[in-house]
Amino acid sequence: IGLGGGAASSITSGAGNEDLDFASVQRDNAEMERRCQEVIDQCWQLGVANPITFIHDVGAGGLSNALPELVKDGGRGGVFELRDIPIAESQLSPLEIWCNEAQERYVLAINSANIEGFDAICRRERCPYALVGQTTEEKCIRLHDRHFNNNPIDLPMDLLFGKTPKMHRKVKSGQVFAGEFEATRINFEEAVKRVLSLPTVASKNFLITIGDRTISGLVHRDQMVGPWQVPVADAAVTASSYKAYSGEAMAMGERTPLSLFNAAASGRMAIAEAVTNIISTDVRNLGDIKLSANWMVAAGHGSEDAKLYETVKAVATELCPQLGICIPVGKDSMSMRTVWEDDGKQQSNTAPLSLIISAFAPVGDIRRTITPQLRLDKGPSSLLLIDLARGKNRLACSALAQVFRQMQGVVPDLDEPTDLIRFFEFVRECRERDLLLAYHDRSDGGLFATVMEMAFAAHCGVDIAIQTEELIPALFAEEPGAVIQVCDSQYNSIQELAVSHKLDDCLQVIGTPNNSGVVTVSDGTEQVYSNTRVDLQRIWSATSYHLQSIRDNSDCAQEEYDQILQSDDPGMNVVLSFDVNEDISAPYVNVASRPQVAVVREQGVNGQTEMAAAFDRAGFAAIDVHMTDLIEDRVTLNQFKVLVACGGFSYGDVLGAGGGWAKSILFNESLRRQFADFFERADTLTLGVCNGCQMVSLLQELIPGAEQWPRFVRNRSEQFEGRFSLVRVEVSNSMFLSGMAGSRFPLAVAHGEGRTEFASITDSQVIERSNRVALKFVDNYGESTELYPANPNGSPGGIAGIANSDGRVTIMMPHPERVFRVCQNSWHPGEWEKDAPSMRMFRNARNWLG
């Protein structure tokens, strides 16, 4: 729809045409992106019959780059018709059509013989596509425009993709006088307050909880850690399948402020941070780690080009080869400067050179991930610092330097790349021998922030004791390294390993955890600081709280912030009325015919895969049923005994949560009759989860015994809520929850409109009295609650799930299908083996069918 983003992204913002700057091409459409992804998934799942030969996303340069590269990948040329390209604005020029960078588009190469099959997949998913050209033996790119009857582009491929001439740039180097950092005048208590409040150090809770962190049901480790769900994880970990324990890990690293004084050091430290983060997972070899580098610089300004060269050289030609790590992908933004005029004077704002590193690696066993949560249930233990800087404690550009506006001094650096290799091997061997209770890398905020985050995750105190005359540099320097917790009985083994990896001079005991909830700091001779864990966690969480208060319902923000004051909060805990490790559907494992479950979805639904996996584990044959299958009579509900409506954002929820999906049934006479017949059959079960819950609730006129059901409206917090919430199973007729009454356990939550709204108070009372409330949100004391965030949507009475009168239809907002395996749970008791409590729901359904 325009060239704004494409043209403006390569020049200084504000220096070009104002109309062009604001004619943005970025028009997001997540629901359309979902449909595109469904088509791609359907294609690759066909294996050798996959109709897609090549695929390319549309990014920089738009179709002018994507389509030529697509045919080049196949060793061909291409002829394209400009007017076959779908556009939303009929006034676009040929240049704008060909070069705009509108998103949610892919270009595909498909064999002509497979077009019919591809068309069927797209129609099923309601995903629009267009045939815009064909490949040719002749190695040229020709773009025809039938409107003007000309060829705006007609170029040989070797000209378009020929050898790019080397670029020569004149750059000027510059130096910043570093000076010396003066730490002696800094008050320790004030340093703690300021550093823990700095956004880069402080809690990011307000950002994390508005994202869906459990989608796919393959997430093992998200940002939240422990029974109090504190956002301190070092790395993200996902499983490779619903049956395996292998997986993938991702971690990040950045040290942008360092580039002000030493650009090369900022690059080395970014990679070191990414590596020390991902080491918390079961990565078997350092060389297995792959990096993605995102470079951002104000190209052409001052000495930024020289800094960029220095950093690329330090990272790409020196450090990474020494580590045996490669950077196969990356991107860049070269216009990190904006200019404007104010009262006739030119003003500018320039961002420093930034290298953002994303690290990826295969994981042998996702269950061997080590978190920052301190363990107080393993006997006497100590905290050990592995300091790869060997006591240098350089403070320039640290969080401490920023909050006291003292950007002088020498920046931290990875002085010896071999130390990082040894560190990786040391941690890997410690993990293999089960020597580590907790692990957390040292980064923003330094050692003090690192230890505090470990204590926050465990709701415990810590006694920090460091033998030094320079306590502030020791506790707030952001040198590479990590803190580990080890049992005192294993200390000698740790010391021996450190010696064997030549890290013994990097290892020092720096403290012990305690049950008192008090944090103390001493310098070896006297105690210099004392405070409670509660007060420190409130300081650390205050920044997030204030931002959340402005953005969301301020009452909810206050309730969540005040929860930290509950020093006796037991955290998440589990009470079960059944044996979680018992497989009650085992008698049906060898049954020849598995009962079929219709996993029903509509455009925008995204939770069908994990739902199918849960039912499959319980002994069902899960069948993917798109609403177009029912509309076009490819599938009918009378062939199923179980129907499940999955979560997501059907029709983008533009007609209310689940509203468009429900109306597509209620206002289609054939579908209406089909669903009504299914609900009336006494041998059927129905489950609606999240968006499926919202949709099924709107079909209550078709469901016997669903009178007085509520509808689901905007969360009380006024935000999408991604949580791991404690629920209690109520006494109800729900077949899915049979034999589970009185149990409480955590489930994944991911919705923006989950608050129940009844037509009247009488209806809610009838639902309660008739035992149709199946699930309730409860606090960590096991009591149903309306307080946030234990009740993430504010439903009256904590209602989280409802059944109809005979229990054959159950709807719920939480996602049991995302946490049916133990390894899918962000936190769980140690005695759980393979299956989590929600697995019992799906096995109950299998047992009910017999």
Secondary structure, DSSP 8 states (H G I E B T S, - for coil): --SHHHHHTTS-BTSS-HHHHHS------HHHHHHHHHHHHHHHTTGGG--EEEEEE--TTTHHHHHHHHHHHTT-EEEEEGGGS--S-TT--HHHHHH---SS-EEEEE-GGGHHHHHHHHHHHT------EEEESS-EEEEEETTTTEEEEEEEHHHHSS---------------------TT--HHHHHHHHHHSTTTS--HHHHTTS--STTS-EEE-SEETTTTEE--S-EEEESSSS-S-EEEEEEEE-GGGGGT-HHHHHHHHHHHHHHHHTTS----GGG-EEEEEEE-BTTSTTHHHHHHHHHIIIIIIIHHHHT-EEEEEEEE-B-EEEEEETTEEEEEE---EEEEEEEEEES-GGG---S---SSSSSEEEEEEETTTT----TTSHHHHHTT---S-------HHHHHHHHHHHHHHHHTT--SEEEE--TTHHHHHHHHHHHHHT-EEEEE---S-HHHHHH---SEEEEEEEGGGHHHHHHHHHHTT-GGGEEEEEEEESS-EEEEE-SSSEEEEEEHHHHHHHHHHHHHHHHHHHS-HHHHHHHHHHTT-TT---S--B-SS-TT--TTGGGTT-SS--EEEEEE-TTB--HHHHHHHHHHTT-EEEEEEHHHHHTTSS-GGG-SEEEE--B-GGGGTTSTTHHHHHHHHT-HHHHHHHHHHHH-TT-EEEEETHHHHHHHTTGGGSTT-TT--EEE--TTSS-EEEEEEEEE-S---STTTT-TT-EEEEEEEES--EEE-SSHHHHHHHHHTT-EEEEEB-TTS-B--STTTSSS--GGGEEEEE-TTSSEEEESSBGGGSSBGGG-SS--TT--SB-TTHHHHHHHHHHH-
